[in-house]
Amino acid sequence: MDQTSNDMVLGTSAYKNGIRATTFRPEIDAGLGYQIGAAAQPLVVRTFYLNLPDTERAAKRARTLREHAGTLSGVALGQDDQAPQRDVLADAAEVLAGVNGMHWQPLADRLAERFPERWAEATGEAVRAELGARGVPSVVVVMGGTRARGCRAADVDKAASGT
C-alpha cells in the first residue's frame, strides 16, 4: 500500500509517522485496529463488530440518551423541511433573466437578495461549484466593462433543459 492509500485509510501523515494500514493480517488479527489521537502514540486496540440487531439496539440507546439530553434536532425530530430545497439552475435562470451573463460573486449576491432563505450565505465560489456540477461552464463574462469569470444565461438554460 502506498503513502496516499495508507493516509486515506488512517489519516494524513499516518504513513510518515510509521503507521501502516497493512500491519494487521485479515484472518488472524480481525477485530484489531489503531486508536489514533487519544494518546501520544497510536495504540493497537480491540474493536467490535456489530451485526444488524446489535447496531439497531445501540442506535436506539443513543437516540434515547439524546432525547433525554435534549440534543436532537432537524431530521432526527422529523423536521426535514428546515432548509428550503434549492434548484441552482432554476434560481440562477430567474436571476439571470434579461442579462447575457454575470460574474460569480454578483450572481451569488443576487441569488441571496432574491432567495434569502436558500442563498443567504452563498459565495461566488459556492455558486460556481454548484452550477459547474450541473454542467454550466465557468467563462469570462464582461459586466460594465469588467472582465471576470462567471456564467452565461444561455449556458444555464442549456443545462436546465438537459441539452
C-alpha positions as CSV (number, residue, x, y, z in Angstrom):
1,M,0.0,0.0,0.0
2,D,1.5,3.4,-1.0
3,Q,1.6,6.5,1.1
4,T,-1.5,8.1,-0.4
5,S,-3.7,5.0,0.0
6,N,-2.4,4.4,3.6
7,D,-3.1,8.1,4.5
8,M,-6.6,7.8,3.0
9,V,-7.3,4.9,5.4
10,L,-5.6,6.1,8.5
11,G,-5.4,9.8,8.1
12,T,-2.9,12.4,6.9
13,S,0.7,11.7,7.9
14,A,0.0,8.2,9.2
15,Y,2.4,6.7,6.7
16,K,5.1,9.3,7.5
17,N,4.6,8.6,11.2
18,G,5.2,4.8,10.6
19,I,1.6,3.7,11.0
20,R,0.7,1.2,8.2
21,A,-2.7,0.0,7.3
22,T,-1.2,-3.3,6.2
23,T,0.1,-4.2,9.7
24,F,-2.8,-6.4,10.5
25,R,-3.5,-9.8,8.9
26,P,-7.1,-10.1,7.9
27,E,-7.9,-13.7,9.2
28,I,-5.6,-13.6,12.2
29,D,-5.9,-10.0,13.5
30,A,-9.6,-9.5,12.8
31,G,-11.1,-7.1,15.4
32,L,-7.9,-5.1,15.9
33,G,-7.4,-1.5,14.9
34,Y,-5.4,1.6,15.6
35,Q,-6.7,4.2,18.1
36,I,-5.1,7.4,16.9
37,G,-5.2,10.8,18.6
38,A,-6.4,9.7,22.0
39,A,-2.8,9.1,23.3
40,A,0.6,10.4,22.4
41,Q,1.3,7.3,20.4
42,P,-1.1,5.2,18.3
43,L,-2.4,2.2,20.2
44,V,-3.5,-1.2,18.9
45,V,-6.9,-1.8,20.4
46,R,-9.6,-4.4,20.1
47,T,-12.6,-3.2,18.1
48,F,-16.1,-4.8,17.8
49,Y,-18.2,-6.0,15.0
50,L,-21.9,-5.1,15.4
51,N,-24.4,-7.1,13.4
52,L,-27.7,-5.5,12.4
53,P,-29.7,-6.3,15.6
54,D,-26.7,-5.1,17.8
55,T,-26.4,-1.9,15.7
56,E,-30.2,-1.2,16.0
57,R,-30.0,-1.7,19.7
58,A,-27.0,0.7,20.0
59,A,-28.8,3.3,17.8
60,K,-32.0,3.1,19.9
61,R,-30.0,3.5,23.1
62,A,-28.1,6.5,21.6
63,R,-31.4,8.1,20.5
64,T,-32.9,7.7,23.9
65,L,-29.8,9.3,25.5
66,R,-30.0,12.2,23.1
67,E,-33.8,12.6,23.7
68,H,-33.2,12.9,27.4
69,A,-30.3,15.3,26.9
70,G,-32.4,17.4,24.6
71,T,-29.9,17.3,21.8
72,L,-32.0,16.0,18.9
73,S,-32.7,18.4,16.0
74,G,-33.5,18.6,12.4
75,V,-34.3,15.3,10.6
76,A,-33.9,13.4,13.8
77,L,-37.1,15.2,15.0
78,G,-38.8,14.8,11.7
79,Q,-38.1,18.4,10.6
80,D,-36.6,17.6,7.3
81,D,-38.0,20.7,5.7
82,Q,-36.0,23.1,7.8
83,A,-33.6,24.0,5.0
84,P,-35.6,25.0,1.9
85,Q,-34.7,23.0,-1.2
86,R,-33.0,24.9,-3.9
87,D,-32.6,24.3,-7.5
88,V,-29.5,26.1,-8.6
89,L,-30.4,26.0,-12.3
90,A,-33.9,27.4,-11.8
91,D,-32.8,30.0,-9.3
92,A,-29.9,31.2,-11.5
93,A,-32.1,31.3,-14.6
94,E,-34.5,33.5,-12.8
95,V,-31.8,35.9,-11.6
96,L,-30.1,35.9,-15.0
97,A,-33.4,36.7,-16.9
98,G,-32.8,39.7,-19.1
99,V,-28.9,39.6,-19.0
100,N,-26.4,37.7,-21.1
101,G,-24.3,36.6,-18.1
102,M,-22.9,37.6,-14.7
103,H,-19.7,37.3,-12.7
104,W,-19.9,34.7,-9.9
105,Q,-20.0,37.0,-6.9
106,P,-22.6,39.3,-8.2
107,L,-24.7,36.2,-9.2
108,A,-24.3,34.9,-5.6
109,D,-25.3,38.4,-4.3
110,R,-28.4,38.5,-6.5
111,L,-29.4,34.9,-5.5
112,A,-29.1,35.9,-1.8
113,E,-31.2,39.0,-2.4
114,R,-33.9,37.2,-4.4
115,F,-33.9,33.9,-2.4
116,P,-32.5,34.7,1.0
117,E,-34.0,31.6,2.6
118,R,-31.9,29.5,0.2
119,W,-28.9,31.6,-0.7
120,A,-28.2,34.0,2.2
121,E,-24.7,32.6,2.9
122,A,-23.7,31.7,-0.6
123,T,-20.4,32.8,-2.1
124,G,-19.5,33.3,-5.7
125,E,-17.3,30.2,-5.4
126,A,-20.1,28.1,-4.0
127,V,-22.4,29.1,-6.8
128,R,-19.7,28.4,-9.4
129,A,-19.2,24.9,-7.9
130,E,-23.0,24.1,-7.8
131,L,-23.6,25.3,-11.3
132,G,-20.4,23.6,-12.5
133,A,-21.6,20.3,-11.1
134,R,-24.7,20.7,-13.2
135,G,-22.8,21.3,-16.4
136,V,-22.6,25.1,-16.5
137,P,-19.1,26.2,-17.6
138,S,-17.1,29.0,-15.9
139,V,-16.3,31.5,-18.7
140,V,-15.1,35.1,-19.0
141,V,-18.0,37.4,-18.8
142,V,-17.9,41.2,-19.3
143,M,-20.0,43.3,-16.9
144,G,-19.8,47.0,-17.0
145,G,-16.5,46.8,-18.9
146,T,-15.0,44.5,-16.3
147,R,-13.9,41.0,-17.4
148,A,-14.1,38.2,-14.8
149,R,-15.2,34.6,-14.5
150,G,-18.9,33.9,-14.4
151,C,-21.6,32.2,-16.4
152,R,-23.8,32.9,-19.3
153,A,-27.6,32.8,-19.1
154,A,-27.6,30.6,-22.3
155,D,-25.4,28.0,-20.6
156,V,-27.7,27.9,-17.5
157,D,-30.7,27.5,-19.8
158,K,-29.0,24.8,-21.7
159,A,-28.1,22.9,-18.6
160,A,-31.6,23.2,-17.2
161,S,-33.1,21.8,-20.4
162,G,-30.7,18.9,-20.4
163,T,-29.4,19.5,-23.9
